[in-house]
Amino acid sequence: QSDVLYRRYWRNQSIAQASQEMGIPDSSVRVNEYKGLAFLRNPQNRKHLAPFVYFDCYHGTGLGAFKKSGSSVQERYILRKYG
């Protein structure tokens, strides 16, 4: 499932291209893609992935934010996450 998701969304392959490279039928690629996405949508798995999806990397990146806090957005993120 992870290989199918990697090919479909990271390498931007079509179902036909992925099935040809992997040597499996198109229907198996569709099933594995569906199961992999369903696994990622599961609430138990979603809570582990949320910090990667919902991180606002552009908020507070200007000079004004730096003057207020004295730190960069990366430093503030690390302090909020692990501090």
N, C-alpha and C positions, 0 to 999 in steps of 0.2 A: 504494500500500500504506500509506503513512504517513497519507494522508487517511482511509482506511478505519479504521485503528487509532485515529486521533484521534476520529473520530465514534463508534466502538463503545465505546471505553474512557474517553475524556475527557468526551464529551458524552452518553454512556450511551444511545446510540440503538440501536434494534433493527436487524436486518438489513434489514427491510422499509423502515424510515424512512431508513436510509442509502442504500439503492438508489434510493428515490424522489427524494431530494434530489440525488443524484449523477447520476441518469438512466441507470443501468446495471442489468442484471438482478441478482436476488438471488444467483444462482450466482457471478457475478463478484465480489460483495462477499465471499462466503464464501472464494473462492479467494484474493483479495487479502489477506484477514485471515489465512488460513492461511500464505501465503507471507511476510507481514510478521512474524508471530510466529516462524516458522522462521528468518528472517534474524536476529532478535534473540536467538534461542537458540543461534546458531552460536558456538562457543567463541572464534573470532577477534573477534567483535563483543561478546561477553559481557564480555571482559576490560576493554573501554573503559567499559562500563556498570556494572560492579561497584561502583565507589566511590559511585555514586548509590543503589544498592539496599542495600548492606550498611553504610551509615553509621548508627551507633547514636546518634541525636541526643538521647536521653534519659539516657544513661549519664553519670554524673558531672556532673549539673546542679545539685546541691544545694549548700548552704552549706559542708558538710564538704569536698566536693571542691574548692571554691574556696579554702578555708583551707589545704588541703594543697598545692595547686599555685600559688595566687596568680593564676590566670587563669580565664577563662570557658571553657565547652565549645567555643565558636566559635573562640576564640584557640588552644586546644590542637589543634583539628582543623586549622587553617591551618598551625600550626607542624609538626604531624606530616605533613601533606600536602606542604608546600612548603619546610619548614625544613631 
